[in-house]
Amino acid sequence: MDAATDIAQDPTAGAYDTFLVYLSAERNLSPNTVRAYAADLAKFLTYLERAEISLSAVDHKTLRRYMAWRQNFGLSRSTMARNMASIRAFFKYLHQHIGMIQVNPAKLISSQKINRSLPKIIKAADMAALMSLPDEKKALGQRDHAILEVLYGAGIRVGELVALDLADIDWRDGEIKVFGKGSKERVAPLNDKALAGLRDYINKGRLELQKRGAPQSPAVFLNRFGGRLSTGAVRRLVRGYTRKYTEVQGITPHTFRHTFATHLLEGGAGLRAVQELLGHVDLSTTQVYTHLSKSRLHQIYKQAHPRA
């Protein structure tokens, strides 16, 4: 990293590190997003170093040559778009926020449009079938059932799920406190079935699992050794239950989040309300789910329009 940024006599040397601090401290981006920016920029800065080009000497032609070079690796359109977005944010920081360069060369590079694939969702009947798969006579089955119920009932991310502590559950109001991207806190309500599944697990299965850990973990969801469950473990268990129910394939924990949002919109919830429940900063991120309801809109149209 340092070799890539400390190009000799370059007044912008070290800006890479301060940019990452800016992303985390001022823009409040999540650690995963900051790591993605860091990886993209490290490749770009290494390219400049090998070409003996300083950051202050980069122009739009340099950026076009770099993106053309990256395409030789067979990267997807979405990856290429993310690479360019990282570079664009970096040069905007150099130009607009700290004034290290007089001209922003990335402004002359248009963003690459990508065809956003619509998220996969689970039908209500299929969701009910998936919920019935865990063996609730066993501690791990009780835990897994609660996980599936909370993922669908609250629409939270898998990272938010495994970060839940017992103190984050408000039984009286039927909600959980969630720490989302950028450590932003929000409250997520739970339906009665999710609350019942969670209560059953905590009062039974979790008591058995926590005996296996020392010291006892404050985490809601424990692994078989009594420690906090990992995101990878949740993805594996979701995949395992999906394989048992062959009518639904390729399901991940995030699919439950997509399904949560889509079912709310189809049920009449407003887009702003769904945005708040999902913890999206930008409404445009939530708007992808409106496309999923086109079949529902056609159905309503045919039922309501006099000439349909």
C-alpha positions as CSV (number, residue, x, y, z in Angstrom):
1,M,0.0,0.0,0.0
2,D,2.6,2.5,1.1
3,A,4.8,1.8,-2.0
4,A,1.7,2.5,-4.2
5,T,1.0,5.8,-2.5
6,D,4.4,7.2,-1.8
7,I,5.4,8.1,-5.3
8,A,8.5,10.1,-5.1
9,Q,8.0,13.9,-4.9
10,D,4.2,13.5,-5.3
11,P,2.4,16.1,-3.1
12,T,-0.6,13.8,-2.9
13,A,1.5,11.0,-1.3
14,G,-0.3,9.7,1.8
15,A,-3.7,10.8,0.5
16,Y,-4.7,7.1,0.2
17,D,-4.6,6.7,4.0
18,T,-6.4,9.9,4.8
19,F,-9.1,9.1,2.2
20,L,-9.9,5.8,3.9
21,V,-10.1,7.7,7.3
22,Y,-12.5,10.2,5.6
23,L,-14.7,7.4,4.3
24,S,-15.0,5.8,7.8
25,A,-15.0,8.9,10.0
26,E,-16.9,11.5,7.9
27,R,-18.9,9.5,5.4
28,N,-19.6,6.8,8.0
29,L,-19.3,4.0,5.5
30,S,-19.3,0.4,6.7
31,P,-16.0,-1.4,7.2
32,N,-16.9,-3.7,4.3
33,T,-17.4,-0.8,2.0
34,V,-14.2,0.9,3.1
35,R,-12.3,-2.3,2.5
36,A,-13.8,-2.5,-1.1
37,Y,-12.6,1.1,-1.8
38,A,-9.2,0.3,-0.4
39,A,-8.8,-2.8,-2.6
40,D,-9.9,-1.0,-5.7
41,L,-7.6,2.0,-5.1
42,A,-4.6,-0.2,-4.1
43,K,-4.8,-1.8,-7.6
44,F,-5.1,1.6,-9.3
45,L,-2.2,3.1,-7.3
46,T,0.0,0.0,-8.1
47,Y,-0.8,0.5,-11.8
48,L,0.3,4.2,-11.5
49,E,3.5,3.2,-9.7
50,R,4.5,0.7,-12.4
51,A,3.7,3.2,-15.1
52,E,5.7,5.9,-13.2
53,I,2.7,8.2,-13.1
54,S,2.1,10.4,-10.1
55,L,-1.4,11.0,-8.8
56,S,-1.1,14.7,-9.6
57,A,-0.3,13.9,-13.2
58,V,-3.3,11.6,-13.8
59,D,-5.7,12.9,-16.5
60,H,-8.9,11.4,-18.0
61,K,-6.8,9.5,-20.6
62,T,-4.9,7.8,-17.8
63,L,-8.1,6.7,-16.3
64,R,-9.5,5.4,-19.6
65,R,-6.3,3.4,-20.2
66,Y,-6.5,1.9,-16.7
67,M,-10.1,0.8,-17.1
68,A,-9.3,-0.7,-20.5
69,W,-6.4,-2.6,-18.8
70,R,-8.7,-3.8,-16.1
71,Q,-11.2,-5.2,-18.6
72,N,-8.5,-7.6,-19.8
73,F,-9.1,-9.6,-16.6
74,G,-12.6,-10.4,-17.7
75,L,-14.2,-8.5,-14.8
76,S,-18.0,-8.2,-14.7
77,R,-19.7,-4.9,-15.6
78,S,-20.7,-4.5,-11.9
79,T,-17.1,-4.9,-10.7
80,M,-15.8,-2.4,-13.4
81,A,-18.5,0.1,-12.3
82,R,-17.5,-0.3,-8.7
83,N,-13.8,0.2,-9.6
84,M,-14.6,3.4,-11.4
85,A,-16.9,4.6,-8.5
86,S,-14.0,4.1,-6.0
87,I,-11.6,6.1,-8.3
88,R,-14.2,8.8,-8.8
89,A,-14.8,9.2,-5.1
90,F,-11.0,9.3,-4.5
91,F,-10.3,12.1,-7.0
92,K,-13.3,14.1,-5.8
93,Y,-11.8,13.9,-2.3
94,L,-8.4,15.1,-3.6
95,H,-10.0,17.9,-5.5
96,Q,-13.0,19.1,-3.6
97,H,-12.3,18.1,0.1
98,I,-8.6,18.7,0.6
99,G,-7.6,20.7,-2.6
100,M,-4.6,18.6,-3.4
101,I,-5.3,18.7,-7.2
102,Q,-6.6,21.6,-9.2
103,V,-8.6,19.5,-11.7
104,N,-10.6,16.4,-11.1
105,P,-9.9,14.1,-14.1
106,A,-12.6,11.6,-13.1
107,K,-15.3,14.1,-13.8
108,L,-14.7,13.6,-17.5
109,I,-15.3,9.8,-17.2
110,S,-18.9,8.8,-17.5
111,S,-20.1,6.2,-15.1
112,Q,-20.6,2.7,-16.5
113,K,-24.2,1.7,-16.6
114,I,-25.0,-1.8,-15.5
115,N,-28.0,-3.9,-15.9
116,R,-29.1,-4.4,-12.3
117,S,-30.6,-7.9,-11.9
118,L,-33.8,-8.0,-9.8
119,P,-33.3,-9.6,-6.4
120,K,-34.7,-13.1,-6.0
121,I,-37.7,-13.4,-3.6
122,I,-39.5,-16.3,-1.9
123,K,-43.2,-16.8,-2.3
124,A,-45.2,-16.7,0.9
125,A,-46.1,-20.4,0.6
126,D,-42.5,-21.4,0.1
127,M,-41.4,-19.2,3.1
128,A,-43.9,-21.1,5.3
129,A,-42.4,-24.4,4.1
130,L,-38.9,-23.2,4.9
131,M,-39.9,-22.1,8.3
132,S,-41.2,-25.6,9.1
133,L,-37.9,-27.4,8.3
134,P,-35.8,-26.9,11.5
135,D,-36.3,-29.6,14.1
136,E,-37.6,-27.6,17.0
137,K,-37.2,-30.5,19.4
138,K,-33.4,-29.8,19.4
139,A,-31.5,-26.7,20.6
140,L,-30.0,-26.0,17.2
141,G,-33.3,-26.5,15.5
142,Q,-34.9,-24.0,17.8
143,R,-32.1,-21.5,17.1
144,D,-32.3,-22.0,13.3
145,H,-36.1,-21.6,13.3
146,A,-35.7,-18.3,15.3
147,I,-33.0,-17.2,12.8
148,L,-35.3,-17.8,9.8
149,E,-38.2,-16.0,11.5
150,V,-36.1,-12.9,12.4
151,L,-34.5,-12.7,9.0
152,Y,-37.9,-12.6,7.3
153,G,-39.7,-10.9,10.1
154,A,-37.4,-7.9,10.5
155,G,-35.6,-7.8,7.1
156,I,-32.2,-7.3,8.7
157,R,-28.8,-8.1,7.2
158,V,-27.0,-11.2,8.2
159,G,-24.3,-9.1,9.9
160,E,-26.9,-7.3,11.9
161,L,-28.5,-10.6,12.9
162,V,-25.3,-12.1,14.3
163,A,-24.4,-8.8,16.1
164,L,-27.7,-8.9,18.1
165,D,-27.3,-9.1,21.9
166,L,-29.9,-10.1,24.4
167,A,-30.0,-6.5,25.6
168,D,-31.1,-5.4,22.1
169,I,-34.5,-7.2,22.4
170,D,-37.4,-5.2,23.6
171,W,-40.0,-7.8,24.5
172,R,-42.6,-5.2,25.7
173,D,-42.7,-3.3,22.4
174,G,-41.9,-6.3,20.2
175,E,-38.8,-4.9,18.5
176,I,-35.1,-5.3,18.3
177,K,-32.3,-2.7,18.2
178,V,-30.2,-3.1,15.2
179,F,-26.8,-1.6,14.4
180,G,-26.5,-1.3,10.6
181,K,-24.0,-0.1,8.1
182,G,-21.7,2.7,9.5
183,S,-22.8,1.7,13.0
184,K,-26.2,3.5,12.5
185,E,-28.8,2.4,15.0
186,R,-32.4,1.7,14.1
187,V,-35.3,-0.2,15.6
188,A,-36.9,-3.1,13.8
189,P,-40.3,-4.4,14.8
190,L,-41.0,-8.1,14.9
191,N,-44.2,-9.9,14.1
192,D,-45.8,-12.3,16.6
193,K,-44.4,-15.5,14.9
194,A,-40.9,-14.1,14.9
195,L,-41.2,-13.1,18.6
196,A,-42.6,-16.5,19.5
197,G,-39.8,-18.3,17.7
198,L,-37.2,-16.0,19.3
199,R,-38.7,-16.4,22.8
200,D,-38.9,-20.2,22.5
201,Y,-35.2,-20.4,21.4
202,I,-34.0,-18.1,24.2
203,N,-35.9,-19.9,26.9
204,K,-34.9,-23.4,25.7
205,G,-32.3,-23.9,23.0
206,R,-30.1,-21.0,23.9
207,L,-29.9,-22.1,27.6
208,E,-28.5,-25.4,26.4
209,L,-26.0,-23.8,24.0
210,Q,-24.7,-21.3,26.5
211,K,-23.7,-24.0,28.9
212,R,-21.0,-25.0,26.4
213,G,-19.3,-21.6,26.3
214,A,-17.1,-20.0,28.9
215,P,-17.5,-17.1,29.6
216,Q,-21.1,-16.8,28.6
217,S,-21.7,-14.7,25.5
218,P,-24.2,-11.8,25.4
219,A,-25.0,-12.8,21.8
220,V,-28.6,-13.8,20.9
221,F,-27.6,-16.4,18.4
222,L,-24.9,-18.9,19.6
223,N,-23.0,-21.6,17.8
224,R,-22.8,-25.2,19.0
225,F,-19.9,-24.3,21.3
226,G,-21.7,-21.4,23.1
227,G,-20.0,-18.6,21.2
228,R,-21.4,-15.9,18.9
229,L,-22.6,-17.3,15.6
230,S,-20.8,-16.1,12.5
231,T,-22.2,-14.8,9.3
232,G,-20.7,-17.7,7.4
233,A,-22.5,-20.2,9.7
234,V,-25.8,-18.4,9.0
235,R,-25.3,-18.6,5.3
236,R,-24.5,-22.3,5.5
237,L,-27.5,-23.1,7.5
238,V,-29.8,-21.2,5.2
239,R,-28.3,-23.0,2.2
240,G,-28.7,-26.3,4.0
241,Y,-32.4,-25.8,4.6
242,T,-32.9,-24.5,1.1
243,R,-31.5,-27.7,-0.3
244,K,-34.0,-29.7,1.7
245,Y,-36.8,-27.8,0.1
246,T,-36.1,-28.3,-3.5
247,E,-38.7,-25.9,-4.9
248,V,-36.6,-22.9,-3.7
249,Q,-32.9,-22.8,-4.8
250,G,-30.1,-20.3,-4.5
251,I,-31.4,-18.7,-1.4
252,T,-29.1,-16.6,0.9
253,P,-29.8,-14.7,4.1
254,H,-30.1,-11.6,2.0
255,T,-32.9,-13.2,0.0
256,F,-35.0,-13.0,3.2
257,R,-34.4,-9.2,3.3
258,H,-35.4,-8.8,-0.4
259,T,-38.5,-10.9,0.3
260,F,-39.4,-8.9,3.4
261,A,-39.3,-5.6,1.5
262,T,-41.2,-6.9,-1.5
263,H,-44.0,-8.5,0.6
264,L,-44.4,-5.2,2.5
265,L,-44.7,-3.2,-0.7
266,E,-47.2,-5.6,-2.1
267,G,-49.1,-5.5,1.1
268,G,-49.5,-1.7,0.7
269,A,-46.6,-0.3,2.7
270,G,-45.2,3.0,1.5
271,L,-41.7,3.2,0.0
272,R,-40.5,5.6,2.7
273,A,-41.6,3.3,5.5
274,V,-39.8,0.3,3.9
275,Q,-36.7,2.5,3.5
276,E,-36.7,3.2,7.2
277,L,-37.3,-0.5,8.1
278,L,-34.4,-1.6,5.9
279,G,-32.1,1.1,7.1
280,H,-31.4,2.5,3.6
281,V,-29.8,5.9,3.6
282,D,-30.8,6.6,-0.1
283,L,-34.4,6.0,-1.2
284,S,-33.1,4.9,-4.7
285,T,-31.6,1.8,-3.0
286,T,-35.1,0.8,-1.8
287,Q,-36.7,1.6,-5.2
288,V,-35.3,-1.6,-6.8
289,Y,-38.0,-3.5,-5.0
290,T,-40.8,-1.6,-6.8
291,H,-39.9,-3.4,-10.0
292,L,-40.5,-6.7,-8.3
293,S,-44.2,-6.0,-7.9
294,K,-45.0,-5.5,-11.6
295,S,-46.9,-8.8,-11.9
296,R,-48.9,-7.7,-8.9
297,L,-49.6,-4.3,-10.5
298,H,-50.8,-6.0,-13.7
299,Q,-53.1,-8.2,-11.6
300,I,-54.6,-5.2,-9.8
301,Y,-55.0,-3.4,-13.1
302,K,-56.9,-6.3,-14.7
303,Q,-59.1,-6.6,-11.7
304,A,-59.8,-2.8,-11.4
305,H,-59.9,-1.3,-14.9
306,P,-63.2,-1.4,-16.7
307,R,-61.6,-2.3,-20.0
308,A,-59.0,-4.7,-18.7
